[in-house]
Amino acid sequence: MPTHDDAAPQLPDGLLDELNEHARVLSAYDQAQDVALDLHEKPFSPETQARALRYLQSQEYQRAVESVRSHGRSA
């Protein structure tokens, strides 16, 4: 009878890293939608504008942009 470890599928090299990268991009996209909704509902609010600026300057956003750009070049 196979053990739990024997039955577990093995991920190809790099697939877990790629899945994590996709998850980070989707998280950044989700945050972008929240910011966009705030900008739509309260475009002149200083808090909304500050939030949007913080998001656009965040490392998470920058990493997501770079990831999308690099995947776009390789596609």
CORJOFEN-V336211 format. One record per residue. N is the residue number from 1. RES is the residue in one letter. PSI is psi in whole degrees, 0 to 359 (none if undefined). OMEGA is omega in whole degrees, 0 to 359 (NA if undefined). D_LAST is the distance of its C-alpha to the last C-alpha in Angstrom with 2 decimals. Layout:
# CORJOFEN-V336211
n = <N N>
res = <RES RES>
psi = <PSI PSI>
omega = <OMEGA OMEGA>
d_last = <D_LAST D_LAST>
This chain:
# CORJOFEN-V336211
n = <1 2 3 4 5 6 7 8 9 10 11 12 13 14 15 16 17 18 19 20 21 22 23 24 25 26 27 28 29 30 31 32 33 34 35 36 37 38 39 40 41 42 43 44 45 46 47 48 49 50 51 52 53 54 55 56 57 58 59 60 61 62 63 64 65 66 67 68 69 70 71 72 73 74 75>
res = <M P T H D D A A P Q L P D G L L D E L N E H A R V L S A Y D Q A Q D V A L D L H E K P F S P E T Q A R A L R Y L Q S Q E Y Q R A V E S V R S H G R S A>
psi = <132 144 171 319 324 327 348 129 148 132 138 154 133 347 320 318 318 319 320 319 318 321 320 320 317 324 317 321 318 317 322 321 320 315 317 320 317 318 327 318 325 65 336 4 127 325 318 316 319 319 316 317 317 318 313 337 0 152 325 314 314 318 319 317 313 320 315 318 316 323 328 324 327 349 none>
omega = <181 175 180 180 180 183 183 178 179 177 175 179 175 183 179 177 179 178 177 179 178 178 178 179 179 177 178 179 179 178 179 178 177 179 180 178 177 179 178 184 184 187 183 180 177 179 180 179 178 178 180 179 178 180 182 179 184 177 179 179 181 178 180 179 180 179 180 179 182 177 178 179 184 183 NA>
d_last = <43.05 39.60 39.42 36.94 35.05 34.98 33.53 30.73 27.29 25.48 21.97 19.80 19.51 17.17 16.68 19.31 17.84 14.45 16.58 18.68 15.92 14.88 18.63 19.09 16.57 18.36 21.65 20.91 19.94 23.23 25.17 23.77 25.05 28.41 28.67 27.81 30.50 32.97 32.29 32.88 36.06 37.51 35.92 38.97 39.55 39.51 38.29 35.30 34.44 34.87 32.65 29.85 30.24 30.35 27.14 25.28 26.72 26.08 24.17 22.48 21.11 20.09 18.28 16.41 15.41 14.27 12.27 10.49 10.06 8.81 6.13 5.30 5.61 3.81 0.00>
